[in-house]
Amino acid sequence: MSDPILEITPVFEITKAATFDAAHRLPGGPADGPYTRLHGHSFRVEASVRGPATPPVGWVTDLAGLDTALKSIAAELDHSLLNDHAGLESPTLEALCLVFAARLKPAFPGLCRVEVSRPTVGECCALVVTSLRPERRATEATLHIVY
């Protein structure tokens, strides 16, 4: 009799987080709404990488490497006007997720989720990256926005 637990390949998901504070305005928002005015938020970003634990260490990826990469991107945005950064001309939570994913995916091919939140106002957006065919490039993956 075989052990079914030993016949599966465990898949793990590891996550690191970083924070930053930045200002923005949404140029396409309602003219009489608050979004078009310059304002700021404290942001939290989480990035998750999925995969099997691989030898020789037995991990999905180096958490320190993911931490460094995530914090480096957050540091570029920290105390800046988000609208001034490429890809963030209209700096929505969705756009922030896409920017972080585009920057992280080359170094972390198992990147499966990027979540950006504004904890003080209880808002969150998650980009879930899935691919139906392994030969598809990351930019062609199916993207799901979850609120």
C-alpha positions in Angstrom: 0.0 0.0 0.0 1.5 3.4 -1.0 1.4 6.5 1.1 -0.6 9.2 -0.8 1.2 12.0 1.0 4.5 10.9 -0.4 3.1 10.8 -3.9 2.3 14.5 -4.1 4.7 17.4 -4.7 4.2 20.0 -2.1 3.8 23.5 -3.4 4.5 26.4 -1.0 3.7 30.1 -1.1 6.1 32.5 0.6 5.4 36.2 1.2 7.3 39.3 2.1 6.0 42.8 2.8 7.3 46.4 2.7 5.8 49.8 3.4 6.1 53.3 1.9 4.4 56.7 2.1 3.6 58.6 -1.0 1.4 61.3 -2.5 -0.7 61.1 -5.6 -3.7 62.4 -7.5 -5.9 60.6 -9.9 -6.2 62.8 -13.0 -9.1 60.9 -14.5 -11.3 61.1 -11.4 -14.5 63.1 -11.2 -13.7 66.8 -11.5 -15.5 67.6 -8.3 -14.2 64.6 -6.4 -11.4 64.4 -3.8 -9.3 62.1 -5.9 -8.0 64.7 -8.3 -6.6 66.8 -5.5 -3.1 66.0 -4.3 -3.2 63.8 -1.2 -1.1 61.1 0.4 -1.3 57.6 1.9 0.7 55.0 3.8 1.0 51.9 1.6 1.8 48.3 2.4 2.8 45.9 -0.4 3.1 42.2 -0.2 4.6 39.9 -2.8 4.1 36.1 -2.8 6.2 33.5 -4.7 4.8 30.0 -5.2 6.7 26.8 -6.0 8.2 23.6 -4.6 11.0 23.6 -2.1 14.1 23.0 -4.1 17.5 21.7 -3.2 20.1 22.3 -2.0 18.6 24.6 0.7 15.0 23.3 0.5 13.2 26.6 0.0 11.0 28.1 -2.8 13.3 31.1 -3.1 15.6 33.2 -0.9 13.3 35.3 1.4 16.1 37.7 1.9 16.4 38.3 -1.8 12.7 38.8 -2.2 12.8 41.2 0.8 15.6 43.2 -0.7 13.9 43.5 -4.1 10.6 44.5 -2.7 12.0 47.1 -0.3 14.1 48.5 -3.1 11.1 49.2 -5.2 9.2 50.6 -2.2 12.1 52.9 -1.4 12.0 54.4 -4.9 8.4 55.3 -4.3 8.7 56.4 -0.7 8.0 60.1 0.0 7.5 60.8 -3.7 4.7 61.9 -6.0 3.6 58.6 -7.5 2.3 60.3 -10.7 6.0 61.1 -11.6 6.9 57.4 -11.9 6.6 55.5 -15.2 3.4 53.3 -15.2 1.9 55.4 -12.4 0.6 58.4 -14.4 -2.8 57.4 -12.8 -1.5 55.8 -9.7 -4.4 53.5 -8.7 -3.9 50.5 -6.5 -4.2 48.4 -9.6 -1.4 50.3 -11.3 0.8 49.9 -8.3 0.2 46.1 -8.3 1.2 46.0 -12.0 4.4 48.1 -11.4 5.6 45.9 -8.5 4.8 42.7 -10.5 6.6 43.8 -13.6 9.7 44.7 -11.6 9.7 41.5 -9.4 8.7 38.9 -12.0 12.0 38.7 -13.9 13.9 37.8 -10.7 11.2 35.7 -9.2 9.5 33.6 -11.9 7.2 32.0 -9.3 5.7 35.4 -8.4 2.0 34.6 -8.0 0.5 37.5 -6.1 1.1 41.2 -5.4 -1.1 43.0 -2.9 -1.1 46.7 -2.3 -3.1 48.2 0.5 -3.8 51.4 2.3 -4.3 50.1 5.8 -5.4 53.4 7.4 -8.5 53.5 5.0 -9.1 49.8 4.8 -8.5 49.5 1.1 -6.6 46.7 -0.7 -6.0 45.4 -4.2 -4.5 42.1 -5.2 -3.0 41.1 -8.5 -3.1 37.3 -8.9 -1.0 36.0 -11.7 -1.9 32.7 -13.3 -0.9 31.1 -16.6 -2.8 28.4 -18.4 0.2 27.5 -20.6 3.7 27.4 -19.2 5.2 28.9 -22.4 3.3 32.1 -22.0 5.2 35.1 -20.9 4.4 36.9 -17.6 2.9 39.8 -19.5 0.4 37.5 -21.2 -0.7 35.9 -18.0 -4.3 36.1 -16.8 -4.6 38.8 -14.2 -7.3 39.0 -11.6 -7.9 42.1 -9.5 -9.4 41.2 -6.1 -10.8 43.9 -3.8 
